[in-house]
Each structure stands twice: as C-alpha cells, then as structure tokens.
Amino acid sequence: MGSTRAHVRWDRVGAIAMLCVLGALLYLYTSAGVSVLSAWKEARSDSSQVLALERQHVALEAQRAALNAPGTLVKEARHLGMMHPGEQTYVITGLPPN
C-alpha cells in the first residue's frame, strides 16, 4: 500500500499570489486616479463658479455705489412723478411731437 501524498506546487501558488497582489495594487492605483480626476474636475467647476460670483459682486457693488450717489434718490423720485413739499406742479400740453 503506497501512500498518495498531494504534491503542492509552490511555484504556482506563488504566481497566483503575485497575480492577486498585482490585481489589488492595480485596483488601488486606478481608484486613486479616479478620485484625483474627480477632485480636479470639481475644483475647475468651483473656480469658474467663484469667478462668476466675483463678477456679480463687482456689478452689485457698482449698483450700490450708484444708488448711494447724491441726487439718485431725487432723480428716481422725479422719474416717478414725485415732488418736494411746497413745489408747484405744471402740466404742459399742446407741444408738437418730436
């Protein structure tokens, strides 16, 4: 009666283990690259949004300065047909068309 021993081929086990390690490293590098690419795209999007908001801020500051200018309130009130207390109003009719 002979004993049958299972013969383990360590070279194949080592090769399979190396392939598994290589696959894991490849997965890790790929996922890290995808994360970096995603962060880069988000940063570009955020920077373009910041530029748009900065332009809007400049426009709003200019509008605020124009509204705070002396005479703006009086000009807008006159445009709406308002007058100072005690002023005499005149209605001019019969003018030729321009």
VENPEMO-V936746 format. One record per backbone hydrogen bond with DSSP energy under -1.0 kcal/mol. NH is the residue of the N-H (numbers start at 1). CO is the residue of the C=O. Records with the same first field share a line. If there is no record, write none. Layout:
NH->CO / CO
//
This chain:
10->8
13->9
14->10
15->11
16->12
17->13
18->14
19->15
20->16
21->17
22->18
23->19
24->20
25->21
26->22
27->23
28->24
29->25
30->26
31->27
32->28
33->29
34->30
35->31
36->32
37->33
38->34
39->35
40->36
41->37
42->38
43->39
44->40
45->41
46->42
47->43
48->44
49->45
50->46
51->47
52->48
53->49
54->50
55->51
56->52
57->53
58->54
59->55
60->56
61->57
62->58
63->59
64->60
65->61
66->62
67->63
68->64
72->69
75->71
76->72
77->73
78->74
79->75
80->76
81->78
82->77
87->84
//
